[in-house]
Amino acid sequence: MATGSTPAPRPPRKKDLDEIIVRSWPKVIFLYPVMIAGVICGTAQAIWGGNPDESLGFKETLGLVFFAVFCLNLLVISFEFSRFKTLAIFFFFVAVFFFLLYLNTRWQVFPWLVNLFDAFHITCSSSFYFATAGYLLLNFCGVFVTTRFNYWKIRSNEILHKEGFLGDVKRFPSPNLKMTKEISDVFEFLLLGSGRIVLYPTSEKQAIVLEHVLRVNAVERATQELLSAIAVEVESHQDSEEEETVGG
């Protein structure tokens, strides 16, 4: 006669997940602000451009906006801005600003800077804005198609890496899988919630590094939920076997 108590049921999850698909994206996707700026500037110039002589100031403003977005966006994908580095750069520019304020009390620094920037006249045609935005859109479409044929699947018992148009598959065991999440670039995280996922299968000597995973926090939560559910199921199964043994 069994004397053990009935094992506690597995706590319900918000959503039962059979597998999680993780995709690693190239850095070109972070240029989407340039594409948006090209569409906005091209549309604004096509509608309100007017006579080239009368609207020269308006065109220069649009050109300056597009150039600023392009430079900042290119800076984001060229370097990695960690939390410490971002704070250091911020305080550096604050220090430079106050230093210029001090120099301006002795010499006319700010008027000289204004005259320097006034010497630049950046103008582009609507065709250039639209062509830039269209070319980036084609690249994004190509990247989207490519990632449909190169991705990772995390399942309860294995990890699958599907690659190529013919569907080549590599398999790794997922029990006792360890995973870490890294946000190496603050601005990439702000743009698309991007981060790095590192998987440590027990059978592999080298870790699996997935760069530029979009919505990395959601991917981490879903993976942890899947892995914790597996642990709960295994523990509940072992507990039930021990109670049956005790009860005879």
Sequence and secondary structure as in RCSB ss.txt:
>XXXX:A:sequence
MATGSTPAPRPPRKKDLDEIIVRSWPKVIFLYPVMIAGVICGTAQAIWGGNPDESLGFKETLGLVFFAVFCLNLL
VISFEFSRFKTLAIFFFFVAVFFFLLYLNTRWQVFPWLVNLFDAFHITCSSSFYFATAGYLLLNFCGVFVTTRFN
YWKIRSNEILHKEGFLGDVKRFPSPNLKMTKEISDVFEFLLLGSGRIVLYPTSEKQAIVLEHVLRVNAVERATQE
LLSAIAVEVESHQDSEEEETVGG
>XXXX:A:secstr
   S         SS  SEEEE    GGGGGHHHHHHHHHHHHHHHHH  STTTTHHHHHHHHHHHHHHHHHHHH
HHHS   HHHHHHHHHHHHHHHHHHHHHHTTS HHHHHHHHHHT      HHHHHHHHHHHHHHHHHHHHHHTSE
EEEEESSEEEEEETTTTEEEEEE TT EEEEE   HHHHHHH  EEEEEE TT SS EEEEEETTHHHHHHHHHH
HHHHHHHHHHHHHHHHHHHHHH 
